[in-house]
Amino acid sequence: MPVRDLETFLRPGPEGVRFASNRGANGIDGLVSTAAGLAAGSGARTWAVLGDLALFHDLGGLAATRDLPELRLVVIDNSGGGIFHFLPQAETMPENEFEPLLGTPYGVNPARAAELFGLDVEVPSTPAGLVEALNGAARMILVRTDRRRNLELHRELAEAAAAAVVT
């Protein structure tokens, strides 16, 4: 969801800001390694926004981040695959089947992955805390969210946008 949210909701920013994303069959494999390569190649501050499952799909890529102090990982932790709540299966499958198969909760704290590789982690709990973390020195910023609330919010925003276009 993070890359989809950026594409949908992010306003244009200052010139010179470059966005990159992995979009393929799944789009999540190798995201940490891609971010490390972009940071190493540019030598500039690089922000990688990725989901918790994407982090776990490229856990080994964290080894490359240790020597890249300009790289910051912003991990959206919703304890699973939030994108799947947007699929028809979420409406038709019983919750006790959907959750383990498509919700994919993993029960592991992503901050422990960063700590395994010696990266400092911040876990802000408020918007002000997020701003502070983004301006700080932590190499990983873990933003905890709720998959179901995310789905509700997307539906509310889509309805508001549709109503604005009609009127």
TORLO-407885 format. One record per residue (C-alpha): x, y, z. Coordinates in Angstrom, 2 decimals, m for minus. Example, Ala and Ser with C-alpha at 12.3 -4.5 7.8 and 13.67 -1.06 7.14 Angstrom:
{x 12.30	y m4.50	z 7.80}
{x 13.67	y m1.06	z 7.14}
This chain:
{x 0.00	y 0.00	z 0.00}
{x 2.71	y 2.61	z 0.67}
{x 3.70	y 3.03	z m2.99}
{x 0.06	y 3.07	z m4.07}
{x m0.74	y 5.70	z m1.44}
{x 2.19	y 7.85	z m2.56}
{x 1.07	y 7.62	z m6.18}
{x m2.52	y 8.48	z m5.27}
{x m2.24	y 11.10	z m2.55}
{x 1.19	y 12.74	z m2.59}
{x 1.19	y 16.31	z m3.80}
{x 3.89	y 17.47	z m6.20}
{x 7.00	y 18.51	z m4.33}
{x 10.16	y 20.44	z m4.99}
{x 12.03	y 19.92	z m8.20}
{x 14.97	y 17.58	z m7.93}
{x 13.09	y 15.04	z m5.85}
{x 13.29	y 11.69	z m7.56}
{x 10.92	y 8.81	z m6.91}
{x 11.69	y 5.19	z m7.66}
{x 9.66	y 2.08	z m7.04}
{x 9.80	y m1.61	z m7.70}
{x 6.71	y m2.59	z m9.60}
{x 6.57	y m6.07	z m10.99}
{x 4.80	y m9.30	z m10.32}
{x 4.69	y m8.47	z m6.64}
{x 6.66	y m5.26	z m6.38}
{x 7.94	y m5.96	z m2.88}
{x 10.92	y m8.21	z m3.48}
{x 14.24	y m6.42	z m3.11}
{x 12.94	y m3.05	z m1.93}
{x 15.52	y m2.62	z 0.82}
{x 18.33	y m3.57	z m1.58}
{x 16.98	y m1.21	z m4.24}
{x 16.89	y 1.63	z m1.71}
{x 20.45	y 0.82	z m0.64}
{x 21.59	y 0.90	z m4.26}
{x 19.86	y 4.22	z m4.89}
{x 21.40	y 5.73	z m1.76}
{x 24.86	y 4.43	z m2.58}
{x 24.63	y 5.61	z m6.18}
{x 23.32	y 9.08	z m5.39}
{x 25.24	y 9.81	z m2.19}
{x 22.24	y 11.91	z m1.17}
{x 19.68	y 11.54	z 1.59}
{x 17.40	y 8.74	z 0.45}
{x 14.05	y 7.83	z 1.97}
{x 12.56	y 4.41	z 1.37}
{x 8.89	y 4.00	z 2.22}
{x 7.91	y 0.36	z 2.37}
{x 5.52	y m1.99	z 4.06}
{x 6.39	y m4.44	z 6.76}
{x 6.02	y m7.45	z 4.46}
{x 8.33	y m5.81	z 1.91}
{x 10.90	y m5.37	z 4.68}
{x 10.67	y m9.04	z 5.59}
{x 10.90	y m10.08	z 1.91}
{x 14.32	y m8.40	z 1.73}
{x 15.61	y m8.82	z 5.25}
{x 19.12	y m9.54	z 3.98}
{x 19.14	y m6.16	z 2.24}
{x 19.43	y m4.55	z 5.68}
{x 23.08	y m5.66	z 5.73}
{x 23.78	y m3.23	z 2.87}
{x 22.16	y m0.34	z 4.74}
{x 24.65	y m0.37	z 7.64}
{x 27.24	y 1.57	z 5.65}
{x 24.75	y 4.05	z 4.20}
{x 24.03	y 6.69	z 6.85}
{x 22.10	y 8.75	z 4.28}
{x 19.46	y 6.02	z 3.88}
{x 16.30	y 6.16	z 6.00}
{x 13.71	y 3.38	z 5.96}
{x 10.14	y 4.37	z 6.76}
{x 8.32	y 1.11	z 7.39}
{x 4.53	y 1.06	z 7.45}
{x 3.74	y m1.69	z 9.95}
{x 0.19	y m2.95	z 9.62}
{x 1.06	y m6.49	z 10.67}
{x 0.43	y m8.03	z 7.29}
{x m0.78	y m7.48	z 3.77}
{x m3.12	y m4.50	z 3.81}
{x m3.49	y m4.49	z 0.02}
{x m5.47	y m7.71	z 0.18}
{x m8.32	y m6.06	z 2.07}
{x m9.09	y m4.21	z m1.16}
{x m9.70	y m7.46	z m3.07}
{x m13.09	y m9.15	z m3.47}
{x m11.88	y m12.08	z m1.37}
{x m11.98	y m9.86	z 1.70}
{x m15.74	y m9.56	z 1.29}
{x m16.45	y m13.18	z 0.36}
{x m14.11	y m15.26	z 2.51}
{x m14.85	y m15.94	z 6.16}
{x m12.55	y m13.89	z 8.40}
{x m10.97	y m17.00	z 9.92}
{x m9.86	y m18.08	z 6.41}
{x m9.02	y m14.68	z 4.96}
{x m6.80	y m13.46	z 7.77}
{x m4.19	y m16.26	z 7.79}
{x m4.17	y m16.68	z 4.00}
{x m4.29	y m13.08	z 2.74}
{x m4.04	y m10.84	z 5.79}
{x m0.78	y m12.68	z 6.49}
{x m0.15	y m11.55	z 10.07}
{x 3.36	y m12.55	z 11.04}
{x 3.64	y m11.77	z 14.75}
{x 7.18	y m10.36	z 14.53}
{x 8.17	y m6.81	z 15.44}
{x 9.95	y m5.24	z 12.41}
{x 12.06	y m3.14	z 14.80}
{x 13.86	y m6.33	z 15.80}
{x 15.03	y m6.76	z 12.20}
{x 16.65	y m3.32	z 12.28}
{x 18.23	y m4.02	z 15.64}
{x 19.63	y m7.29	z 14.27}
{x 21.62	y m5.22	z 11.77}
{x 22.57	y m2.47	z 14.24}
{x 20.17	y 0.18	z 12.94}
{x 18.56	y 2.67	z 15.30}
{x 14.76	y 2.57	z 15.27}
{x 12.13	y 5.15	z 16.19}
{x 8.49	y 4.18	z 16.68}
{x 6.49	y 7.40	z 16.83}
{x 2.98	y 7.22	z 18.24}
{x 1.73	y 10.68	z 17.23}
{x 1.95	y 12.87	z 14.12}
{x 4.29	y 15.21	z 16.01}
{x 6.42	y 12.22	z 16.98}
{x 6.58	y 11.20	z 13.32}
{x 7.82	y 14.65	z 12.31}
{x 10.43	y 14.50	z 15.05}
{x 11.54	y 11.02	z 13.94}
{x 11.76	y 12.11	z 10.30}
{x 14.04	y 14.96	z 11.34}
{x 16.12	y 12.74	z 13.62}
{x 18.96	y 10.32	z 13.07}
{x 17.10	y 7.00	z 13.28}
{x 17.82	y 4.75	z 10.33}
{x 14.39	y 3.09	z 10.52}
{x 11.13	y 4.77	z 11.40}
{x 8.39	y 2.29	z 12.16}
{x 4.88	y 3.69	z 11.64}
{x 2.21	y 1.43	z 13.08}
{x m1.16	y 1.45	z 11.31}
{x m4.35	y m0.58	z 11.25}
{x m5.25	y m2.46	z 8.05}
{x m8.99	y m2.17	z 8.53}
{x m8.88	y 1.54	z 9.34}
{x m6.73	y 2.03	z 6.25}
{x m9.42	y 0.40	z 4.11}
{x m12.14	y 2.56	z 5.72}
{x m10.09	y 5.72	z 5.18}
{x m9.49	y 4.89	z 1.51}
{x m13.21	y 4.34	z 1.00}
{x m14.02	y 7.63	z 2.75}
{x m11.50	y 9.50	z 0.59}
{x m12.82	y 7.87	z m2.61}
{x m16.39	y 8.82	z m1.69}
{x m15.37	y 12.41	z m0.91}
{x m13.47	y 12.68	z m4.18}
{x m16.41	y 11.27	z m6.16}
{x m18.82	y 13.68	z m4.44}
{x m16.52	y 16.63	z m5.19}
{x m16.34	y 15.73	z m8.87}
{x m20.11	y 15.35	z m9.19}
{x m20.92	y 18.68	z m7.56}
